[in-house]
């Protein structure tokens, strides 16, 4: 792990991230704002805490996320909640295993994201078949999407 000399503690995380300075060759980001600390953007963990507590209140039942969020993202959200409210925001933290296609994780970051609209373009009843498939699987085991599974779920649904 690389040591960041700007941190007081290696486990510290950023609530505000500074944008690169365009005057020294830094590229302007799509989403950045002026702030008392300088031009930048919220750390991605603070956005989730801010949005969930604004919509759901200081305490809500279930917070979900992918299993890759356990060690960093959700740990930081929990720390922020304790700092802001003096307690956890979520009563239960559930982490799902990945949905994969041909052995690869389906996600925005891998470029392999399928939306419900994409599924509908493939076949009109695929969105409801996909929901049926997800509801009939265990969240901790993950789902490998193959044409065969879609056909089985489709036949069960009809």
N, C-alpha and C positions, 0 to 999 in steps of 0.2 A: 504494500500500500504506500502511495506517495504521501509524504508529510506536507501539509499546508501550513506554512509559517504564520499565516494570518489568523489561524485558529488558536484560541486559548486552550482548547481541549480537542483531541482528535475526533471525538464524537459529536462536536458541534455541527450544526447544519444551518444553512442560510435561510432567513426569513425574507431577505431582499437580495436579489442578485443584480450586480452592476452590469450595464451594457458596455460592450467594447467601445472605445472612443474612436469615432470616425476620423478625427483629425490626425490620428496616428495609425491609420490603416484598418481600424476596426470596422466591421460591417454593421450597419444599422439593422436592428431587429424589427420584425413586423409589429410586435407588441412590446412597447416600452413607454414609460411615463416619467415625467419629472417628479421628484419627491424631495423631502428635506435631506435625504441621504445622497442624492444624485440621481442621474437618469438610470433607470433599470426596470426590473419587473419582479413580481412576487416569486419567492421560491415555490416550487410546485406543491409542496406539502401544505403550505399555508392556504393556498387556494381551496383545497379540499375541505380543510377545517372551517374556513370562512363560509363557503357555500353550504356545507351540510348544517352548520349551526344556525345560519340565517334562515334556511328553509325548514329544518326539523327541530330547532331549539337546541338548548345546551345539552340535553340528554335524549338519545333516541335508541331504539332497540338493536338494530342490526346494521353493521357497516361491512360492506363486502369489497372484495378486490381479488386480483390474481395472486397466486402463491409467490410471485416475484416481488410483491409489495410488503411482505412480512418484515424482512430485515431492515429496511430503510424507510420506505414511505409511511407505513402504518406506525412504526416505532416513533417517527418524528411527529406524526399527527397526535399520538397519545401524549408525547412530551408537551406539545403546544397546548393541548386541551388542559393539562394540569397547570401549565403556566397561566393560561387565560382564565380558567374557571375553577381550578382547584379540585377537579375530578375528571374522570374519563367521560368522553361524550357518548361513546357507544357501549351498550351493555354486552354485546356479543360481536366479535370480529370473526368473520367467515372468509376463508381464502380458498378460492376454487383452483383446481388444476386447469391446465390449458386446454383449449379447444385446438385441435391440430388438423391439418389437411396435408396428406402425403408425408406425414411425419414432421411437418414444420408448424410451429406455433402461429396461429392466426392472430395478427395484431397490426395496428397502424404502423408500428416501427419496422416491421419486416416487409411492409408493402403488400401483405397478403390479406388485407381486411375485406370481408364480405359483409355488406349491409343487407338488411331485409329487402331493400329495393333491388339489390343485385340478385338475391335469391328469387324474387318475384319475376325478374326478367328471364331467369332460367326456366321457371315453370310457375304458373299462377298459384299452385297450392304449396310450393316449397316453404314460404314463411311459416305457415301453420304447422307443416311437417317438422320444420326445424325446432319450433317451440315444443312440439310434442317430444321430439328426440331429447332435447335438453331436460325437460321435466321428467323424463323416464331414466335419467342417468344420475349417478351419484356425483355431487359437486367436487369431491376429493379425488375422484378417479380420472377426470378429464374425459374428453370425447375425441375420438378420431373420426373425422368425417370422410366417408367413402360413399360412392354411389350405392353400394349394397345396403348400407345402413339407412340411407335415405329411402331406398325402395322398400325396405322392411317397415320402417316407420310410416311410410305413406300407405302401405297396405293395411297396417294396424289402425291407422287413423280413419280410413274409409270404412 
